């Protein structure tokens, strides 16, 4: 557990070190989270934020986010006979959308939300050596709550990722997206 916390901090702290005035190619936020949809898929995301409108303690942002992860705790009772196992699952995404952030300087509290869409690159490998690798659009909605420490906000994020309608059903599709929870660092 201590090692996992060290890895997470090692990922979040450098991203939190980029701030206003730094080059636009540096991400402003990072998220370490997990999809929980029967299959657990840990996610690492990097987010670039561009201010569209800012008023006192509130900001409307254009966000670009990329990242993904590989599934763990994969299902083993798939297929018509229930004898097929999933041996690998990945979900990678590149999202664009809008976010709203609100801050309360006196109490250091931060809250916000994000709605973004983009391609979900996904794939799976099964015990019979068959594979599936596809791309389909997804929509992700997330909320966040955190506390400011210096110029960085640290907190929790939770939301849901949906694939757009029309996706052909396969052995992989029921395990894509779903509820998500994680921790984030955001430097503004």
One Martini backbone bead per residue (centre of mass of N, CA, C, O) as a GRO file, in nm:
protein
  188
    1UNK     BB    1   0.058   0.062  -0.022
    2UNK     BB    2   0.298   0.258   0.003
    3UNK     BB    3   0.394   0.221  -0.290
    4UNK     BB    4   0.140   0.322  -0.431
    5UNK     BB    5   0.149   0.608  -0.308
    6UNK     BB    6   0.425   0.684  -0.429
    7UNK     BB    7   0.344   0.660  -0.726
    8UNK     BB    8   0.115   0.865  -0.726
    9UNK     BB    9   0.286   1.107  -0.629
   10UNK     BB   10   0.493   1.094  -0.864
   11UNK     BB   11   0.266   1.174  -1.075
   12UNK     BB   12   0.128   1.439  -0.945
   13UNK     BB   13   0.353   1.646  -0.867
   14UNK     BB   14   0.474   1.730  -1.147
   15UNK     BB   15   0.207   1.838  -1.262
   16UNK     BB   16   0.160   2.051  -1.030
   17UNK     BB   17   0.419   2.229  -1.122
   18UNK     BB   18   0.238   2.339  -1.330
   19UNK     BB   19   0.158   2.673  -1.444
   20UNK     BB   20   0.103   2.968  -1.483
   21UNK     BB   21   0.320   3.059  -1.756
   22UNK     BB   22   0.344   2.806  -1.877
   23UNK     BB   23   0.349   2.604  -2.113
   24UNK     BB   24   0.088   2.462  -2.299
   25UNK     BB   25   0.221   2.163  -2.317
   26UNK     BB   26   0.159   2.152  -2.024
   27UNK     BB   27   0.005   2.008  -1.786
   28UNK     BB   28  -0.239   2.090  -1.521
   29UNK     BB   29  -0.341   1.784  -1.485
   30UNK     BB   30  -0.416   1.490  -1.275
   31UNK     BB   31  -0.530   1.140  -1.295
   32UNK     BB   32  -0.611   0.878  -1.060
   33UNK     BB   33  -0.802   0.598  -1.167
   34UNK     BB   34  -1.124   0.402  -1.188
   35UNK     BB   35  -1.292   0.162  -1.343
   36UNK     BB   36  -1.628   0.022  -1.259
   37UNK     BB   37  -1.714  -0.273  -1.472
   38UNK     BB   38  -1.644  -0.550  -1.330
   39UNK     BB   39  -1.408  -0.428  -1.448
   40UNK     BB   40  -1.088  -0.313  -1.358
   41UNK     BB   41  -0.965   0.022  -1.472
   42UNK     BB   42  -0.696   0.177  -1.455
   43UNK     BB   43  -0.613   0.536  -1.457
   44UNK     BB   44  -0.428   0.776  -1.658
   45UNK     BB   45  -0.442   1.137  -1.656
   46UNK     BB   46  -0.406   1.420  -1.875
   47UNK     BB   47  -0.451   1.787  -1.843
   48UNK     BB   48  -0.562   2.050  -2.046
   49UNK     BB   49  -0.607   2.405  -1.975
   50UNK     BB   50  -0.843   2.660  -2.101
   51UNK     BB   51  -0.943   2.975  -2.065
   52UNK     BB   52  -1.258   3.130  -2.131
   53UNK     BB   53  -1.370   3.208  -1.830
   54UNK     BB   54  -1.322   3.462  -1.566
   55UNK     BB   55  -1.457   3.488  -1.220
   56UNK     BB   56  -1.289   3.525  -0.966
   57UNK     BB   57  -1.371   3.191  -0.854
   58UNK     BB   58  -1.444   3.132  -1.157
   59UNK     BB   59  -1.429   2.875  -1.428
   60UNK     BB   60  -1.414   2.838  -1.779
   61UNK     BB   61  -1.317   2.545  -1.966
   62UNK     BB   62  -1.091   2.404  -2.186
   63UNK     BB   63  -1.044   2.051  -2.251
   64UNK     BB   64  -0.763   1.822  -2.257
   65UNK     BB   65  -0.757   1.456  -2.264
   66UNK     BB   66  -0.527   1.189  -2.166
   67UNK     BB   67  -0.540   0.822  -2.164
   68UNK     BB   68  -0.530   0.520  -1.946
   69UNK     BB   69  -0.577   0.149  -1.939
   70UNK     BB   70  -0.565  -0.163  -1.764
   71UNK     BB   71  -0.707  -0.447  -1.686
   72UNK     BB   72  -0.845  -0.594  -1.396
   73UNK     BB   73  -1.026  -0.839  -1.308
   74UNK     BB   74  -1.113  -1.055  -1.517
   75UNK     BB   75  -1.320  -1.235  -1.695
   76UNK     BB   76  -1.422  -1.614  -1.709
   77UNK     BB   77  -1.751  -1.630  -1.836
   78UNK     BB   78  -1.752  -1.646  -2.153
   79UNK     BB   79  -1.966  -1.699  -2.381
   80UNK     BB   80  -2.188  -1.950  -2.459
   81UNK     BB   81  -2.032  -2.157  -2.241
   82UNK     BB   82  -1.840  -2.000  -2.024
   83UNK     BB   83  -1.510  -2.069  -2.115
   84UNK     BB   84  -1.419  -1.778  -2.152
   85UNK     BB   85  -1.133  -1.562  -2.128
   86UNK     BB   86  -1.000  -1.266  -2.020
   87UNK     BB   87  -0.652  -1.143  -2.063
   88UNK     BB   88  -0.722  -0.851  -2.195
   89UNK     BB   89  -0.757  -0.486  -2.126
   90UNK     BB   90  -0.813  -0.177  -2.302
   91UNK     BB   91  -0.832   0.196  -2.227
   92UNK     BB   92  -0.818   0.465  -2.453
   93UNK     BB   93  -0.802   0.836  -2.448
   94UNK     BB   94  -0.938   1.139  -2.621
   95UNK     BB   95  -1.038   1.451  -2.488
   96UNK     BB   96  -1.306   1.700  -2.527
   97UNK     BB   97  -1.408   2.007  -2.341
   98UNK     BB   98  -1.574   2.109  -2.044
   99UNK     BB   99  -1.521   2.325  -1.752
  100UNK     BB  100  -1.585   2.378  -1.396
  101UNK     BB  101  -1.457   2.615  -1.152
  102UNK     BB  102  -1.457   2.646  -0.788
  103UNK     BB  103  -1.359   2.888  -0.535
  104UNK     BB  104  -1.267   2.916  -0.172
  105UNK     BB  105  -1.034   3.094  -0.018
  106UNK     BB  106  -1.107   3.088   0.286
  107UNK     BB  107  -1.134   2.746   0.274
  108UNK     BB  108  -0.998   2.602   0.002
  109UNK     BB  109  -1.227   2.516  -0.165
  110UNK     BB  110  -1.315   2.279  -0.432
  111UNK     BB  111  -1.515   2.274  -0.735
  112UNK     BB  112  -1.641   2.054  -1.009
  113UNK     BB  113  -1.666   2.002  -1.374
  114UNK     BB  114  -1.694   1.755  -1.653
  115UNK     BB  115  -1.732   1.755  -2.021
  116UNK     BB  116  -1.644   1.485  -2.246
  117UNK     BB  117  -1.513   1.394  -2.576
  118UNK     BB  118  -1.419   1.086  -2.760
  119UNK     BB  119  -1.204   0.849  -2.823
  120UNK     BB  120  -1.214   0.490  -2.783
  121UNK     BB  121  -0.952   0.277  -2.724
  122UNK     BB  122  -1.002  -0.074  -2.769
  123UNK     BB  123  -0.923  -0.400  -2.608
  124UNK     BB  124  -0.891  -0.766  -2.649
  125UNK     BB  125  -0.809  -1.080  -2.494
  126UNK     BB  126  -0.834  -1.433  -2.530
  127UNK     BB  127  -0.799  -1.774  -2.454
  128UNK     BB  128  -0.843  -1.838  -2.784
  129UNK     BB  129  -0.670  -1.584  -2.926
  130UNK     BB  130  -0.863  -1.374  -2.952
  131UNK     BB  131  -0.942  -1.044  -3.084
  132UNK     BB  132  -1.001  -0.687  -2.994
  133UNK     BB  133  -0.990  -0.379  -3.201
  134UNK     BB  134  -1.116  -0.049  -3.128
  135UNK     BB  135  -1.329   0.239  -3.213
  136UNK     BB  136  -1.516   0.470  -2.994
  137UNK     BB  137  -1.729   0.687  -2.880
  138UNK     BB  138  -1.725   0.907  -2.589
  139UNK     BB  139  -1.869   0.998  -2.265
  140UNK     BB  140  -1.767   1.226  -1.997
  141UNK     BB  141  -1.858   1.259  -1.647
  142UNK     BB  142  -1.734   1.493  -1.392
  143UNK     BB  143  -1.652   1.532  -1.052
  144UNK     BB  144  -1.513   1.767  -0.799
  145UNK     BB  145  -1.319   1.757  -0.483
  146UNK     BB  146  -1.124   2.004  -0.293
  147UNK     BB  147  -0.795   2.125  -0.187
  148UNK     BB  148  -0.591   2.393  -0.123
  149UNK     BB  149  -0.223   2.390  -0.179
  150UNK     BB  150  -0.144   2.664  -0.263
  151UNK     BB  151  -0.151   2.615  -0.623
  152UNK     BB  152  -0.286   2.333  -0.542
  153UNK     BB  153  -0.525   2.087  -0.616
  154UNK     BB  154  -0.664   1.834  -0.405
  155UNK     BB  155  -0.860   1.528  -0.487
  156UNK     BB  156  -1.177   1.413  -0.585
  157UNK     BB  157  -1.317   1.192  -0.838
  158UNK     BB  158  -1.637   1.156  -1.018
  159UNK     BB  159  -1.809   0.924  -1.255
  160UNK     BB  160  -1.897   0.875  -1.614
  161UNK     BB  161  -1.876   0.639  -1.888
  162UNK     BB  162  -1.988   0.657  -2.229
  163UNK     BB  163  -2.109   0.504  -2.494
  164UNK     BB  164  -2.222   0.534  -2.787
  165UNK     BB  165  -2.454   0.462  -2.981
  166UNK     BB  166  -2.411   0.157  -3.197
  167UNK     BB  167  -2.253  -0.049  -3.062
  168UNK     BB  168  -2.135  -0.343  -3.115
  169UNK     BB  169  -2.182  -0.632  -2.983
  170UNK     BB  170  -1.960  -0.787  -2.744
  171UNK     BB  171  -1.742  -0.914  -2.516
  172UNK     BB  172  -1.636  -0.611  -2.438
  173UNK     BB  173  -1.861  -0.381  -2.412
  174UNK     BB  174  -1.962  -0.426  -2.105
  175UNK     BB  175  -1.651  -0.313  -2.000
  176UNK     BB  176  -1.696  -0.018  -2.075
  177UNK     BB  177  -1.643   0.202  -1.868
  178UNK     BB  178  -1.825   0.376  -1.634
  179UNK     BB  179  -1.754   0.403  -1.334
  180UNK     BB  180  -1.562   0.669  -1.159
  181UNK     BB  181  -1.256   0.696  -0.959
  182UNK     BB  182  -1.040   0.955  -0.797
  183UNK     BB  183  -0.737   1.137  -0.808
  184UNK     BB  184  -0.618   1.485  -0.793
  185UNK     BB  185  -0.424   1.738  -0.973
  186UNK     BB  186  -0.449   2.112  -0.973
  187UNK     BB  187  -0.304   2.383  -1.153
  188UNK     BB  188  -0.394   2.756  -1.133
   0.00000   0.00000   0.00000
